């Protein structure tokens, strides 16, 4: 049986989502716990990579498991996992379903706060600068008019295309934080952090909206601002076709 394993995590203490040599990652911790519980190695395939320090409210692994999943598995596995990683569910899916390639969209949020708050240190960016909200919102709206995001992909992204279809791009003030919401069929390496960093330049008046357009159309990652820390970024949700799930 193939399963999509739904997880959430706080990425502060990890070197990223995907397994790496000589580093503790979300995948390595979950594989470790699955081995402890089932006494066999279960190979996991991730749906969407997140960098070191980035968090996820929802992400998925896929795994082929040839034995019955016990009813108490979530309680038992979560008891073995560190407190900052949680397995939410095992979703049985069709045999040909793929956690990465079948995703219809991914949604991210980036959290910013301007007034010092000790409870947001690891999960939002302390950015105590005056911003023009209308300017960052105008910049976010402009992104919906484009599909080529070469300027917002870090070097050595190793992709065949830089085209992404954004269906949401907006800023909101919520609970004392400024939050950027973005949804797309796919994202490039470092893309959300590059978008946020460059839009904040517009909000501070460091560049004009016209210059922001020029950065997009330059298709040159040297023009964008990637100096945005990872800890404000959350992978919020993934969307899949309903018909790939068996229950």
Secondary structure, 3 states (H helix, E strand, C coil): CEEEEEEEECHHHCCCCCCECCECCHHHHHHHHHHHHHCCCCCCEECCCCCCCCEEEEEEEEEECCCCCCCCHHHHHHHHCCCCEEEEEEEEECCCCCCCCCEEEEEEEEEEECCCCHHHCCCCEECCCCCCHHHHHHHHHHHCCCCECHHHCCCCCCCCCCECCEEEEEEEEECCEEEEEEEECCCCCCHHHHHHHHHHHHHHCCCCHHHHHHHHHHCCCCCCCCCCCHHHEEEEEEEECHHHECC
